[in-house]
């Protein structure tokens, strides 16, 4: 939505006017298609680069607004969270050294961002999901303070009627409820645009859908979220669930998510795709529009179709159909939204060349792909690739084939042909596509992350493992080697040197009992797990007390009989606790003052972890920030 001033579609007069403009825009687009008024015979490429800002401690840095002002370049813009920014690259004609030129421009912009970020003690990082992002950075105060983001949050929550539920299951499982759309800010991507001729749009769009699975499978880079190992490209599940406005009801009805791969092969024209979207999705955002597109067209001007673009901006297809207009011409594009940011600039450009080469390398048979593949297989391929990455088996034209074999034996030759057909410099095509070939038989970003995270967790805490992973991502990224050449992280990662809050060092695998459990159960639990503190929860899952080995001993020494006694009979309800954001330097004197050996960590009345004296003995209060 860029910097457009938008509002939730509640004001009836604005909404009524907006809907009329939306309907006029569809009519206008159909007229332009009929009259051949949309540019044809030329292909251009463009891209949007989202990136993370991290502190010198490798955690999210929430000063994007200040850095954006320092950069002072219209190519840069805000993102949803205060630790992300975006670069909008100028389009280039698809020919010659276009990929080399785009790479040069991108490097220049990222170098500028890095220079300005460094002045504010921040680094730039390209990654699909920042490993060190925590629940703390997903609170509302980390949202960029812009009206359009507030409106987006309000309308998404209003449409849903409740908080957002997130449940993703991979190797680990993540299940939580969140009160804003800021979970979506975990995602950073490299969005690729390709201009398409109007009369070839539907065929091109269907082909873009067909190749999404294998392309994504060899480009995955986002396996971790909040310390959990989930999908190879967790962004796919996270984005859909983080802004899912569908309501749960007792009625069985089909509801299409606003984040969607699609439900069927497309037909007709791009106008028909837009019509279906208007029919299927509520109008959630509107804005005051001063010019009528039909009148603009009658007067010989190129209409911007503002209402249509606002509505299209609230529907998040992984392959998004786009209409664009300049003063002199209008064009159609397909926007690829499923590719993650990183691991390096050269990896991203290789992904771009691979996708564009495939789009332009279709054979005659592939121009009618809907006659040769079931849409359900294509959609299944996409989900399998997101879940399992390069290890997936694709259903491709009625046969089962590994992504490795499909990419190396069939799709890469097609991509070479496509780039050659568009007169892309052969040396540029070889340089970029050879990276895809090496990655297909080597490692993806997701595979590198998962392997190293598992290795780190064997010898260090989860938070330290995430910090080390992020540190070496940044290091190897700046060495500008593609991901298939990245080595393993050394055996001596940083250890707690960048932890400052209780949430960074707490144990999240906490053993608990309920207040109506037998006290003997708690005793056995402490013995089995060699622990001395057991938090007590009520039926609502809220912490209501603490039972320690000392409490049990005193109870017996005072003549009490544990037999048939419940935890609630013995526990203490006067519990000293901490918030995840409490500084470690504050927790140490708190524990000393109250002479306690553990601090339950509470967030919104729910137990999220526990810190013991052993966890913080290594810290010097004079050096902990």
C-alpha positions as CSV (number, residue, x, y, z in Angstrom):
1,X,0.0,0.0,0.0
2,X,3.1,2.2,0.0
3,X,2.5,5.6,1.7
4,X,-1.1,5.9,0.8
5,X,-3.4,7.3,3.5
6,X,-5.9,4.5,4.1
7,X,-8.5,3.8,6.8
8,X,-10.6,0.9,7.8
9,X,-13.7,0.7,5.8
10,X,-16.1,1.9,8.5
11,X,-17.0,5.4,7.4
12,X,-20.1,4.7,5.3
13,X,-19.7,7.7,3.0
14,X,-16.1,6.9,2.3
15,X,-16.9,3.2,1.9
16,X,-19.7,3.8,-0.5
17,X,-17.6,6.1,-2.7
18,X,-14.7,3.7,-2.6
19,X,-16.8,0.8,-3.7
20,X,-18.1,2.8,-6.7
21,X,-14.5,3.7,-7.7
22,X,-13.6,0.0,-7.3
23,X,-16.4,-1.1,-9.7
24,X,-15.4,1.7,-12.1
25,X,-11.8,0.6,-12.0
26,X,-12.7,-3.0,-13.0
27,X,-14.8,-1.6,-16.0
28,X,-11.9,0.7,-16.9
29,X,-9.4,-2.2,-16.9
30,X,-11.7,-4.3,-19.1
31,X,-12.0,-1.4,-21.6
32,X,-8.2,-0.9,-21.6
33,X,-7.7,-4.6,-22.3
34,X,-10.3,-4.5,-25.1
35,X,-8.7,-1.5,-26.8
36,X,-5.1,-2.7,-26.4
37,X,-4.2,0.2,-24.2
38,X,-1.9,-1.8,-21.9
39,X,1.8,-2.1,-22.8
40,X,2.8,-5.2,-24.7
41,X,6.0,-6.5,-26.4
42,X,8.4,-5.5,-23.7
43,X,9.4,-7.2,-20.5
44,X,10.8,-5.5,-17.4
45,X,12.0,-6.8,-14.0
46,X,11.8,-5.1,-10.7
47,X,12.2,-6.1,-7.0
48,X,11.5,-5.1,-3.4
49,X,14.1,-5.9,-0.8
50,X,13.0,-6.3,2.8
51,X,15.7,-6.5,5.4
52,X,16.2,-6.6,9.2
53,X,17.9,-4.2,11.5
54,X,19.8,-5.8,14.4
55,X,21.7,-4.5,17.3
56,X,25.4,-5.1,18.1
57,X,24.0,-7.9,20.3
58,X,22.3,-9.5,17.2
59,X,18.8,-8.8,18.4
60,X,16.1,-6.7,16.7
61,X,16.9,-3.0,16.7
62,X,13.8,-0.8,16.9
63,X,15.1,2.4,15.4
64,X,14.1,2.0,11.8
65,X,12.5,5.4,11.6
66,X,15.7,7.2,12.6
67,X,17.8,5.2,10.2
68,X,15.3,5.8,7.4
69,X,15.6,9.5,8.0
70,X,19.3,9.3,7.9
71,X,19.2,7.3,4.6
72,X,17.0,10.0,3.1
73,X,16.4,8.1,-0.2
74,X,12.9,7.6,-1.8
75,X,13.9,4.1,-2.7
76,X,13.6,3.2,1.0
77,X,10.4,2.9,3.0
78,X,9.0,1.7,6.3
79,X,7.8,-1.8,7.0
80,X,5.3,-2.9,9.6
81,X,7.9,-3.3,12.5
82,X,10.4,-0.8,13.7
83,X,13.2,-3.3,13.1
84,X,12.5,-3.7,9.3
85,X,12.9,-1.5,6.2
86,X,12.3,-2.0,2.5
87,X,14.1,-1.0,-0.7
88,X,12.1,-0.5,-3.9
89,X,14.4,-1.1,-6.9
90,X,13.8,0.7,-10.2
91,X,12.6,-1.5,-13.0
92,X,14.9,-2.6,-15.8
93,X,14.3,-4.0,-19.2
94,X,14.8,-7.7,-19.3
95,X,17.9,-8.0,-21.5
96,X,21.7,-7.8,-21.6
97,X,23.2,-7.1,-18.2
98,X,19.9,-6.4,-16.4
99,X,20.6,-8.8,-13.5
100,X,24.1,-7.5,-13.1
101,X,22.8,-3.9,-13.0
102,X,20.1,-4.8,-10.5
103,X,22.6,-6.5,-8.3
104,X,24.8,-3.5,-8.5
105,X,22.0,-1.2,-7.5
106,X,20.9,-3.4,-4.7
107,X,24.4,-3.6,-3.3
108,X,24.7,0.2,-3.4
109,X,21.4,0.6,-1.5
110,X,22.3,-2.0,1.1
111,X,25.7,-0.5,1.6
112,X,24.1,2.9,2.2
113,X,21.7,1.3,4.7
114,X,24.5,-0.4,6.4
115,X,26.5,2.8,6.7
116,X,23.6,4.7,8.2
117,X,22.7,1.8,10.5
118,X,26.2,1.6,11.8
119,X,26.0,5.2,12.9
120,X,23.2,4.2,15.2
121,X,24.9,1.0,16.3
122,X,22.9,-1.3,14.1
123,X,23.6,-3.9,11.4
124,X,21.7,-4.9,8.3
125,X,20.8,-8.6,7.9
126,X,19.0,-10.4,5.1
127,X,17.0,-13.3,6.4
128,X,13.5,-14.7,5.9
129,X,12.9,-14.8,9.7
130,X,15.3,-13.3,12.2
131,X,16.3,-16.1,14.5
132,X,16.7,-13.9,17.6
133,X,13.2,-12.3,17.4
134,X,11.3,-13.0,20.5
135,X,7.8,-12.4,21.9
136,X,8.9,-9.1,23.3
137,X,9.6,-7.6,19.8
138,X,6.1,-8.7,18.7
139,X,4.3,-6.3,21.1
140,X,2.4,-3.3,19.8
141,X,5.0,-0.8,20.8
142,X,7.3,-2.3,18.1
143,X,4.9,-1.4,15.3
144,X,5.9,1.4,13.0
145,X,3.8,4.4,14.1
146,X,2.1,5.1,10.8
147,X,-1.6,5.5,10.2
148,X,-1.7,2.8,7.5
149,X,-0.3,0.2,9.8
150,X,-2.7,1.1,12.6
151,X,-5.5,0.9,10.1
152,X,-4.3,-2.4,8.9
153,X,-4.1,-3.8,12.4
154,X,-7.5,-2.4,13.4
155,X,-9.3,-3.7,10.3
156,X,-7.7,-7.2,10.5
157,X,-8.6,-7.6,14.1
158,X,-12.0,-6.1,13.5
159,X,-12.7,-8.5,10.6
160,X,-11.6,-11.5,12.7
161,X,-13.4,-10.4,15.9
162,X,-10.8,-12.1,18.2
163,X,-7.1,-12.3,18.7
164,X,-5.0,-14.2,16.1
165,X,-4.2,-17.8,16.7
166,X,-0.9,-19.3,15.5
167,X,-0.3,-23.0,15.4
168,X,2.6,-24.4,13.3
169,X,3.9,-27.9,13.6
170,X,7.2,-29.1,12.2
171,X,10.0,-30.8,14.1
172,X,8.9,-28.6,17.0
173,X,5.5,-27.1,17.6
174,X,4.5,-23.5,18.1
175,X,1.0,-22.6,19.4
176,X,0.2,-19.1,20.7
177,X,-2.4,-16.4,20.7
178,X,-1.4,-12.9,19.6
179,X,-3.2,-9.6,19.8
180,X,-1.9,-7.8,16.7
181,X,-0.8,-8.4,13.1
182,X,2.8,-7.8,14.2
183,X,3.6,-11.5,13.9
184,X,3.6,-10.9,10.2
185,X,6.6,-8.6,10.7
186,X,8.7,-11.6,11.4
187,X,8.7,-12.2,7.7
188,X,11.2,-10.5,5.3
189,X,11.2,-11.4,1.7
190,X,12.8,-10.6,-1.7
191,X,9.7,-9.8,-3.8
192,X,10.3,-10.2,-7.6
193,X,8.3,-8.5,-10.3
194,X,8.0,-9.5,-14.0
195,X,6.1,-7.5,-16.6
196,X,3.8,-9.7,-18.7
197,X,1.9,-9.0,-22.0
198,X,-1.8,-8.7,-21.4
199,X,-2.8,-11.4,-23.9
200,X,-0.3,-13.8,-22.3
201,X,-1.2,-12.9,-18.7
202,X,-3.4,-15.8,-17.7
203,X,-1.1,-18.4,-19.3
204,X,1.9,-16.8,-17.6
205,X,0.1,-16.6,-14.3
206,X,-0.9,-20.3,-14.3
207,X,2.7,-21.2,-15.2
208,X,4.0,-19.1,-12.3
209,X,1.7,-21.1,-10.1
210,X,2.9,-24.4,-11.5
211,X,6.6,-23.7,-10.9
212,X,6.1,-22.2,-7.4
213,X,6.7,-25.5,-5.5
214,X,10.1,-26.5,-7.0
215,X,11.3,-22.9,-7.1
216,X,10.4,-22.4,-3.4
217,X,11.9,-25.8,-2.5
218,X,15.4,-24.8,-3.7
219,X,15.2,-21.3,-2.1
220,X,14.0,-22.0,1.5
221,X,15.7,-19.9,4.2
222,X,13.3,-19.6,7.2
223,X,13.1,-22.8,9.4
224,X,13.1,-21.1,12.8
225,X,10.6,-19.0,14.7
226,X,10.8,-18.1,18.4
227,X,13.4,-20.8,18.8
228,X,11.3,-23.6,17.3
229,X,12.3,-25.6,14.3
230,X,9.2,-25.6,12.1
231,X,8.9,-25.6,8.3
232,X,11.8,-25.2,5.9
233,X,10.0,-22.0,4.9
234,X,8.0,-21.1,8.0
235,X,7.1,-17.7,6.5
236,X,4.4,-19.5,4.4
237,X,2.5,-20.8,7.4
238,X,3.3,-17.8,9.6
239,X,2.1,-15.2,7.1
240,X,-1.2,-16.9,6.4
241,X,-2.0,-17.4,10.1
242,X,-0.7,-14.1,11.4
243,X,-3.3,-12.1,9.3
244,X,-6.1,-14.6,8.9
245,X,-9.3,-12.8,9.2
246,X,-11.6,-15.8,8.9
247,X,-13.9,-16.5,11.8
248,X,-14.4,-19.9,13.4
249,X,-18.1,-20.8,13.4
250,X,-20.3,-23.7,14.1
251,X,-21.4,-23.8,10.5
252,X,-19.4,-25.7,7.9
253,X,-18.6,-23.3,5.1
254,X,-15.7,-22.6,2.8
255,X,-13.8,-19.5,3.7
256,X,-10.8,-18.4,1.6
257,X,-7.9,-16.9,3.4
258,X,-6.6,-13.5,2.3
259,X,-3.2,-15.1,2.2
260,X,-3.7,-17.7,-0.4
261,X,-2.1,-19.8,-3.1
262,X,-5.4,-19.9,-5.0
263,X,-8.1,-22.4,-5.4
264,X,-8.1,-23.2,-9.2
265,X,-6.4,-22.4,-12.5
266,X,-7.2,-18.9,-13.7
267,X,-9.1,-18.1,-16.9
268,X,-10.3,-15.1,-18.9
269,X,-8.1,-12.0,-18.1
270,X,-6.5,-10.3,-15.2
271,X,-9.8,-8.4,-14.8
272,X,-11.5,-11.7,-14.0
273,X,-9.0,-12.5,-11.3
274,X,-9.8,-9.1,-9.7
275,X,-13.5,-9.7,-10.0
276,X,-13.2,-13.0,-8.1
277,X,-11.1,-11.3,-5.4
278,X,-13.8,-8.6,-4.9
279,X,-16.5,-11.3,-4.7
280,X,-14.6,-13.5,-2.3
281,X,-13.0,-10.9,0.1
282,X,-14.6,-8.2,2.2
283,X,-13.4,-4.6,1.5
284,X,-11.4,-3.9,4.6
285,X,-9.5,-0.7,3.7
286,X,-10.7,2.3,1.8
287,X,-9.5,5.8,1.0
288,X,-10.8,9.0,-0.5
289,X,-10.2,9.0,-4.2
290,X,-10.5,12.2,-6.1
291,X,-10.3,11.1,-9.7
292,X,-12.7,8.7,-11.5
293,X,-10.8,6.2,-13.6
294,X,-13.5,6.1,-16.4
295,X,-13.4,9.8,-16.7
296,X,-9.6,9.7,-16.8
297,X,-9.8,7.2,-19.6
298,X,-12.3,9.3,-21.6
299,X,-10.0,12.3,-21.4
300,X,-7.1,10.3,-22.8
301,X,-5.1,9.9,-19.6
302,X,-3.7,6.7,-18.1
303,X,-5.8,5.8,-15.0
304,X,-4.1,4.6,-11.9
305,X,-7.0,2.4,-10.8
306,X,-6.3,3.5,-7.2
307,X,-9.3,1.7,-5.6
308,X,-8.4,-1.5,-7.3
309,X,-4.8,-1.3,-6.2
310,X,-5.8,-0.6,-2.6
311,X,-8.1,-3.6,-2.5
312,X,-5.5,-5.8,-4.2
313,X,-3.0,-4.7,-1.6
314,X,-5.1,-6.4,1.1
315,X,-5.2,-9.7,-0.6
316,X,-1.9,-11.6,-0.3
317,X,-1.6,-14.1,-3.1
318,X,1.8,-15.8,-3.2
319,X,1.8,-14.9,-6.9
320,X,0.0,-11.6,-7.0
321,X,-1.4,-10.1,-10.2
322,X,-0.5,-6.4,-10.4
323,X,-1.6,-3.4,-12.5
324,X,0.8,-0.4,-12.8
325,X,0.6,2.9,-14.5
326,X,2.9,5.8,-15.3
327,X,2.0,9.1,-17.0
328,X,2.5,7.6,-20.4
329,X,1.6,3.9,-20.2
330,X,0.0,1.1,-18.2
331,X,1.4,-2.4,-17.7
332,X,0.6,-5.8,-16.0
333,X,3.0,-7.7,-13.7
334,X,3.2,-10.9,-11.7
335,X,4.7,-10.4,-8.3
336,X,6.5,-13.4,-6.7
337,X,6.0,-13.0,-3.0
338,X,7.1,-16.4,-1.6
339,X,10.9,-16.1,-1.9
340,X,12.6,-15.2,1.5
341,X,15.2,-12.5,1.9
342,X,18.8,-13.8,1.9
343,X,21.0,-15.7,2.7
344,X,23.1,-13.3,0.5
345,X,22.6,-10.8,-2.3
346,X,24.0,-13.2,-4.9
347,X,21.7,-16.0,-3.7
348,X,18.7,-13.6,-4.2
349,X,19.8,-12.6,-7.7
350,X,20.3,-16.3,-8.5
351,X,16.7,-16.9,-7.4
352,X,15.5,-14.0,-9.5
353,X,17.3,-15.2,-12.7
354,X,16.0,-18.8,-12.1
355,X,12.4,-17.6,-11.7
356,X,12.5,-15.2,-14.7
357,X,14.3,-17.7,-16.9
358,X,11.6,-20.3,-16.1
359,X,8.8,-17.8,-16.8
360,X,10.3,-16.9,-20.2
361,X,11.4,-20.5,-21.0
362,X,8.0,-22.1,-21.3
363,X,7.7,-24.6,-24.1
364,X,4.5,-24.7,-26.1
365,X,3.3,-27.6,-23.9
366,X,3.8,-25.5,-20.8
367,X,1.8,-22.6,-22.2
368,X,-1.3,-24.7,-21.4
369,X,-0.1,-26.2,-18.2
370,X,-3.7,-26.4,-16.9
371,X,-4.3,-29.2,-19.4
372,X,-1.3,-31.3,-18.1
373,X,-1.4,-30.8,-14.3
374,X,-4.2,-30.8,-11.7
375,X,-4.3,-27.6,-9.7
376,X,-4.5,-29.6,-6.5
377,X,-1.1,-31.2,-7.3
378,X,0.4,-27.8,-7.9
379,X,-0.9,-26.4,-4.7
380,X,0.2,-29.6,-2.8
381,X,3.7,-29.1,-4.3
382,X,3.9,-25.6,-2.9
383,X,2.9,-26.7,0.6
384,X,5.3,-29.7,0.5
385,X,8.1,-27.4,-0.5
386,X,7.3,-24.9,2.3
387,X,7.3,-27.8,4.8
388,X,10.1,-29.9,3.7
389,X,12.2,-27.7,1.3
390,X,14.6,-29.4,-1.0
391,X,13.7,-32.9,0.4
392,X,10.2,-32.7,-1.1
393,X,8.9,-35.0,-3.8
394,X,7.0,-33.1,-6.4
395,X,4.1,-34.3,-8.5
396,X,5.1,-33.1,-12.0
397,X,3.1,-33.9,-15.1
398,X,1.8,-37.2,-13.6
399,X,5.1,-38.4,-12.2
400,X,6.8,-38.2,-8.9
401,X,10.3,-36.5,-8.9
402,X,12.6,-35.0,-6.3
403,X,13.2,-31.3,-6.3
404,X,16.9,-31.9,-6.9
405,X,16.2,-33.9,-10.1
406,X,13.4,-31.7,-11.3
407,X,15.5,-28.6,-10.9
408,X,18.8,-29.9,-12.3
409,X,17.5,-32.0,-15.2
410,X,14.4,-30.1,-16.4
411,X,13.9,-26.6,-14.9
412,X,17.5,-25.3,-15.1
413,X,17.8,-26.1,-18.8
414,X,14.5,-24.3,-19.3
415,X,15.7,-21.3,-17.4
416,X,18.9,-21.1,-19.5
417,X,16.7,-21.1,-22.6
418,X,14.4,-18.5,-21.3
419,X,17.2,-16.0,-20.4
420,X,18.9,-16.7,-23.8
421,X,15.6,-16.0,-25.5
422,X,15.4,-12.6,-23.8
423,X,19.1,-11.9,-24.8
424,X,20.4,-11.8,-21.2
425,X,24.1,-11.8,-21.2
426,X,25.2,-15.5,-21.3
427,X,28.0,-15.0,-18.7
428,X,25.5,-13.4,-16.3
429,X,23.0,-16.2,-16.8
430,X,25.7,-18.8,-16.2
431,X,27.0,-17.1,-13.1
432,X,23.6,-16.9,-11.5
433,X,22.0,-20.2,-12.6
434,X,25.1,-22.2,-11.6
435,X,24.4,-21.1,-8.0
436,X,21.0,-22.7,-8.3
437,X,22.6,-25.9,-9.6
438,X,25.1,-26.0,-6.8
439,X,22.4,-25.3,-4.2
440,X,20.1,-28.0,-5.6
441,X,22.9,-30.6,-5.0
442,X,24.3,-28.9,-1.9
443,X,22.6,-27.0,0.9
444,X,19.8,-24.4,1.1
445,X,19.7,-21.6,3.7
446,X,17.1,-23.6,5.6
447,X,19.3,-26.7,5.7
448,X,22.4,-24.7,6.9
449,X,20.3,-23.0,9.7
450,X,18.7,-26.3,10.9
451,X,22.0,-28.2,10.9
452,X,23.9,-25.6,12.8
453,X,21.1,-24.8,15.3
454,X,20.8,-28.4,16.2
455,X,24.6,-28.6,16.7
456,X,24.7,-25.5,18.8
457,X,21.8,-26.6,21.1
458,X,23.7,-29.7,22.1
459,X,26.3,-27.6,24.0
460,X,24.6,-24.3,24.8
461,X,21.3,-22.7,25.8
462,X,18.6,-22.0,23.1
463,X,19.1,-18.3,23.3
464,X,22.8,-18.5,22.9
465,X,22.3,-20.9,20.0
466,X,20.0,-18.4,18.3
467,X,22.5,-15.6,18.9
468,X,25.4,-17.6,17.5
469,X,23.3,-18.5,14.4
470,X,22.5,-14.8,13.8
471,X,26.1,-13.7,14.4
472,X,27.5,-16.1,11.8
473,X,24.6,-15.4,9.3
474,X,25.8,-11.8,9.4
475,X,29.4,-12.7,9.2
476,X,29.1,-15.1,6.2
477,X,26.6,-12.8,4.5
478,X,29.2,-10.1,4.5
479,X,31.8,-12.4,3.0
480,X,29.5,-12.6,0.0
481,X,29.7,-16.3,-0.6
482,X,26.5,-18.1,-1.8
483,X,24.8,-20.3,0.7
484,X,26.1,-23.6,-0.8
485,X,29.6,-22.5,0.2
486,X,28.8,-21.5,3.8
487,X,30.8,-23.6,6.3
488,X,29.5,-24.8,9.7
489,X,29.6,-22.5,12.7
490,X,32.8,-23.1,14.8
491,X,32.5,-25.2,18.0
492,X,33.2,-22.1,20.2
493,X,30.2,-19.8,19.7
494,X,29.5,-16.8,21.9
495,X,28.2,-17.8,25.3
496,X,25.7,-15.5,27.1
497,X,27.9,-12.5,26.2
498,X,24.9,-10.7,24.7
499,X,22.2,-11.7,27.2
500,X,20.7,-8.8,29.1
501,X,17.1,-9.8,30.0
502,X,15.6,-12.6,32.1
503,X,13.9,-13.8,29.0
504,X,17.3,-14.5,27.4
505,X,18.4,-17.0,30.0
506,X,15.3,-18.5,31.4
507,X,14.4,-22.1,31.0
508,X,11.2,-22.5,28.9
509,X,10.8,-26.2,29.4
510,X,9.2,-25.9,32.8
511,X,7.7,-28.7,34.8
512,X,4.5,-27.7,36.7
513,X,1.8,-29.1,38.9
514,X,-1.7,-28.0,39.6
515,X,-2.9,-26.9,43.0
516,X,-5.3,-29.8,43.4
517,X,-2.6,-32.4,42.5
518,X,-1.3,-34.7,45.3
519,X,1.7,-33.2,47.1
520,X,3.4,-36.6,46.6
521,X,3.2,-36.1,42.9
522,X,5.2,-32.9,43.2
523,X,7.8,-34.6,45.4
524,X,8.3,-37.4,42.9
525,X,8.5,-34.9,40.1
526,X,11.3,-32.9,41.8
527,X,13.2,-36.1,42.5
528,X,12.8,-37.5,39.0
529,X,13.9,-34.2,37.3
530,X,16.5,-33.2,40.0
531,X,14.8,-29.8,40.5
532,X,14.0,-27.9,43.7
533,X,11.2,-25.7,42.5
534,X,7.8,-26.5,40.9
535,X,5.5,-23.7,39.8
536,X,1.8,-24.3,40.5
537,X,-1.0,-23.5,38.1
538,X,-4.7,-23.2,38.4
539,X,-7.3,-24.6,36.0
540,X,-7.0,-21.6,33.8
541,X,-3.2,-22.2,33.3
542,X,-2.4,-19.1,35.5
543,X,0.4,-19.4,38.0
544,X,-1.1,-19.4,41.5
545,X,1.8,-20.5,43.7
546,X,5.2,-22.1,44.1
547,X,6.2,-25.4,45.7
548,X,9.8,-25.9,46.7
549,X,11.7,-28.8,48.2
550,X,12.2,-26.5,51.3
551,X,8.4,-26.1,51.6
552,X,8.0,-29.9,51.6
553,X,10.7,-30.5,54.2
554,X,9.3,-27.8,56.5
555,X,5.8,-29.2,56.2
556,X,7.1,-32.6,57.3
557,X,9.3,-31.2,60.0
558,X,6.4,-29.3,61.5
559,X,4.5,-32.6,61.8
560,X,2.5,-32.5,58.6
561,X,1.5,-35.7,56.9
562,X,2.0,-35.6,53.1
563,X,-0.5,-38.4,52.6
564,X,-3.6,-37.2,50.8
565,X,-2.4,-33.6,51.0
566,X,-2.6,-31.5,47.9
567,X,-0.1,-29.1,46.4
568,X,-2.4,-26.3,47.4
569,X,-2.2,-27.3,51.1
570,X,1.6,-26.8,51.1
571,X,2.6,-24.3,48.4
572,X,3.3,-20.6,49.0
573,X,1.1,-18.1,47.3
574,X,3.5,-15.2,48.0
575,X,5.6,-15.7,44.9
576,X,8.3,-13.3,43.8
577,X,8.3,-13.4,40.0
578,X,9.9,-11.6,37.0
579,X,8.8,-10.4,33.6
580,X,10.7,-11.7,30.5
581,X,12.0,-8.1,29.9
582,X,13.4,-7.6,33.4
583,X,17.1,-6.9,33.3
584,X,19.3,-9.7,34.6
585,X,21.0,-7.0,36.7
586,X,17.7,-6.4,38.5
587,X,16.9,-10.1,39.0
588,X,20.2,-10.8,40.8
589,X,19.6,-8.4,43.8
590,X,15.9,-9.4,43.8
591,X,16.8,-13.0,44.5
592,X,19.4,-12.1,47.0
593,X,17.0,-9.7,48.9
594,X,14.3,-12.4,49.2
595,X,16.7,-15.3,49.6
596,X,15.1,-17.3,46.9
597,X,16.7,-19.8,44.5
598,X,14.3,-19.3,41.6
599,X,12.3,-16.7,39.8
600,X,9.2,-17.8,37.9
601,X,8.9,-15.7,34.7
602,X,5.3,-14.5,34.1
603,X,3.8,-12.9,31.0
604,X,0.1,-11.9,31.0
605,X,-0.5,-14.0,34.1
606,X,0.9,-17.1,32.4
607,X,4.1,-18.9,33.3
608,X,6.5,-18.7,30.4
609,X,9.8,-19.8,32.1
610,X,11.8,-20.0,35.2
611,X,15.3,-18.7,36.2
612,X,17.3,-20.3,39.0
613,X,20.3,-19.0,40.9
614,X,22.5,-21.3,38.8
615,X,21.3,-19.7,35.6
616,X,22.5,-16.2,36.7
617,X,25.5,-17.0,38.9
618,X,27.8,-16.4,35.9
619,X,26.7,-12.8,35.6
620,X,28.5,-9.8,37.0
621,X,25.9,-7.1,37.8
622,X,28.5,-4.4,36.9
623,X,28.8,-5.7,33.3
624,X,25.3,-6.8,32.5
625,X,23.4,-4.1,30.6
